[in-house]
Amino acid sequence: MKYLFIVTICFVSINLSAQNVLLSGNILNFHNQMRVEDLSEIGDLKLPNLERSFIPDSLGKFSVSFNLSKPNYFRIGRNILYLSPGDTLLVTLDFMAPEKAHFAGTNSSSIAANQYLESTPFPKGGSFLNAGDHIKQSIQATIDTILVIANERKKTLDGYQHLTKEFYQHEDVRIHADIANSLYHIPTYYLWKYPVKKEAISDFVERVQKITNPYIIQQLSDYINPAYLKLVVFRDMIAVNQNAIPAIKKNSKIREYIRSSELFDKLEGLENKHEILALKPAIDSIITTDYHTALINTYEKKLGLTNGDQAKDLMLTNRAGKTVKLSSLKGKIIYIDIWATWCGPCMEELPKLDSLRKKFAKNQQIEFISLSIEDDKQKWKNYISKNNLQGTQMIIDRSLLNDYNVITIPRVIILNKDFTISAMFGGLPSKTKTVDFLNKLIE
């Protein structure tokens, strides 16, 4: 199924340093929550949040606004956008075919930039390897194919009129970074297409890397500039080749970004407050203001509610419109499944939640709550009735879940009998380990 997005993007001047960005329009055939995702290196150092997020209504209409102080790369769905303060763009996006995007507006450079970005290679797909489609039987033939595709991409870039100098430079560097990324991923995709014996894999990878590494270093060495950290694929390649390219070691800001990224990865995976607090000195040693600010933002969020903390009470509303305190269930294990009708993955979990509830139906020590964050209460009620949803059905204003950092759904929160948090990010109903986890809490 193809999904069509129709987006109107308007920028309204607020002050000299930032302008308000207003995105409004119509999105067809896609009703999930969406986000205008910041693809910059600063965005990489922050936990997901509700900034620039929006939910299309039943007709596909939406509106979202945010401030923008300088040109930056963003993403909606599978399309990368390049937005500059002052732009006014009419955008048509096809979720399943990003190359079919259409842009119109008064700023010719923005139109040209975003039209060029329609066919941006995906780094996670091996860039010019196109998820293995361009792997050839010989390694050299694969390398030659990558270089031919990259050369065509460069011709396409050179053929565009009205591009700003900054955008052109970034996209020229992207081509080199995509070549490096393609070469880096040859072993992975080659082995998918042409499997070798298990005992020969290590030797094969080492042999390929001896061939590709000089090409990779050649493609990156002349572009070691922190300005290009805006590009996801450039950041990826800098990280994996930091020890092979002397210019990276000599560039203090790029080295500090790599260190900041490593700190973020550590922070993201921690749930223990003592371990989170222990990272504060390392965070404070980061001197680049933007990096430090982003990491502190992440640090403070991680110091919010974590496993073992006393749960924050919530006021829930049942189908009859009666308000119920979450704390009224203290003394039971509380399994909270958070969902909404506009969330496709949530819909897939609902029958699994019903099955999970039935497994523990005879156990009075556990309470399953299906908690909707639907904006339209009547729509929620209608959905429950139409689909004959069983169990404890509740609804809550999403803003009341801020303490629990509910950004994406489906999401599960599990509380213990003493009303402490057992799992801030609990196992979904479909996960087999969820039953084991609940059984251990009961025991």
Rosetta blueprint (number, residue, H / E / L):
1 M L
2 K L
3 Y L
4 L E
5 F E
6 I E
7 V E
8 T E
9 I E
10 C E
11 F E
12 V E
13 S E
14 I L
15 N L
16 L L
17 S L
18 A L
19 Q E
20 N E
21 V E
22 L E
23 L E
24 S E
25 G E
26 N E
27 I E
28 L E
29 N L
30 F L
31 H L
32 N L
33 Q L
34 M E
35 R E
36 V L
37 E E
38 D E
39 L L
40 S L
41 E L
42 I L
43 G H
44 D H
45 L H
46 K L
47 L L
48 P L
49 N L
50 L L
51 E L
52 R L
53 S E
54 F E
55 I L
56 P L
57 D L
58 S L
59 L L
60 G L
61 K E
62 F E
63 S E
64 V E
65 S E
66 F E
67 N E
68 L E
69 S L
70 K L
71 P L
72 N E
73 Y E
74 F E
75 R E
76 I E
77 G L
78 R L
79 N E
80 I E
81 L E
82 Y E
83 L E
84 S L
85 P L
86 G L
87 D L
88 T E
89 L E
90 L E
91 V E
92 T E
93 L E
94 D E
95 F L
96 M L
97 A L
98 P H
99 E H
100 K H
101 A L
102 H E
103 F E
104 A E
105 G E
106 T L
107 N L
108 S H
109 S H
110 S H
111 I H
112 A H
113 A H
114 N H
115 Q H
116 Y H
117 L H
118 E H
119 S H
120 T L
121 P L
122 F L
123 P H
124 K H
125 G H
126 G L
127 S H
128 F H
129 L H
130 N L
131 A L
132 G L
133 D L
134 H L
135 I L
136 K L
137 Q L
138 S L
139 I H
140 Q H
141 A H
142 T H
143 I H
144 D H
145 T H
146 I H
147 L H
148 V H
149 I H
150 A H
151 N H
152 E H
153 R H
154 K H
155 K H
156 T H
157 L H
158 D H
159 G L
160 Y L
161 Q L
162 H L
163 L L
164 T L
165 K H
166 E H
167 F H
168 Y H
169 Q H
170 H H
171 E H
172 D H
173 V H
174 R H
175 I H
176 H H
177 A H
178 D H
179 I H
180 A H
181 N H
182 S H
183 L H
184 Y H
185 H L
186 I H
187 P H
188 T H
189 Y H
190 Y H
191 L H
192 W H
193 K H
194 Y L
195 P L
196 V L
197 K L
198 K H
199 E H
200 A H
201 I H
202 S H
203 D H
204 F H
205 V H
206 E H
207 R H
208 V H
209 Q H
210 K H
211 I H
212 T H
213 N H
214 P H
215 Y H
216 I H
217 I H
218 Q H
219 Q H
220 L H
221 S H
222 D H
223 Y H
224 I L
225 N L
226 P H
227 A H
228 Y H
229 L H
230 K H
231 L L
232 V H
233 V H
234 F H
235 R H
236 D H
237 M H
238 I H
239 A H
240 V H
241 N L
242 Q L
243 N L
244 A L
245 I L
246 P H
247 A H
248 I H
249 K H
250 K H
251 N L
252 S H
253 K H
254 I H
255 R H
256 E H
257 Y H
258 I H
259 R H
260 S H
261 S H
262 E H
263 L H
264 F H
265 D H
266 K H
267 L H
268 E H
269 G H
270 L L
271 E L
272 N L
273 K H
274 H H
275 E H
276 I H
277 L H
278 A H
279 L L
280 K H
281 P H
282 A H
283 I H
284 D H
285 S L
286 I L
287 I L
288 T L
289 T H
290 D H
291 Y H
292 H H
293 T H
294 A H
295 L H
296 I H
297 N H
298 T H
299 Y H
300 E H
301 K H
302 K H
303 L L
304 G L
305 L L
306 T L
307 N L
308 G L
309 D L
310 Q E
311 A L
312 K L
313 D L
314 L L
315 M E
316 L E
317 T E
318 N E
319 R L
320 A L
321 G L
322 K L
323 T E
324 V E
325 K E
326 L H
327 S H
328 S H
329 L H
330 K L
331 G L
332 K L
333 I E
334 I E
335 Y E
336 I E
337 D E
338 I E
339 W E
340 A L
341 T L
342 W L
343 C L
344 G H
345 P H
346 C H
347 M H
348 E H
349 E H
350 L H
351 P H
352 K H
353 L H
354 D H
355 S H
356 L H
357 R H
358 K H
359 K H
360 F L
361 A L
362 K L
363 N L
364 Q L
365 Q L
366 I E
367 E E
368 F E
369 I E
370 S E
371 L E
372 S E
373 I L
374 E L
375 D L
376 D L
377 K H
378 Q H
379 K H
380 W H
381 K H
382 N H
383 Y H
384 I H
385 S H
386 K H
387 N L
388 N L
389 L L
390 Q L
391 G L
392 T E
393 Q E
394 M E
395 I E
396 I L
397 D L
398 R H
399 S H
400 L H
401 L H
402 N H
403 D H
404 Y H
405 N L
406 V L
407 I L
408 T L
409 I L
410 P L
411 R E
412 V E
413 I E
414 I E
415 L E
416 N L
417 K L
418 D L
419 F L
420 T E
421 I E
422 S E
423 A E
424 M L
425 F L
426 G L
427 G L
428 L L
429 P L
430 S L
431 K L
432 T H
433 K H
434 T H
435 V H
436 D H
437 F H
438 L H
439 N H
440 K H
441 L H
442 I H
443 E L
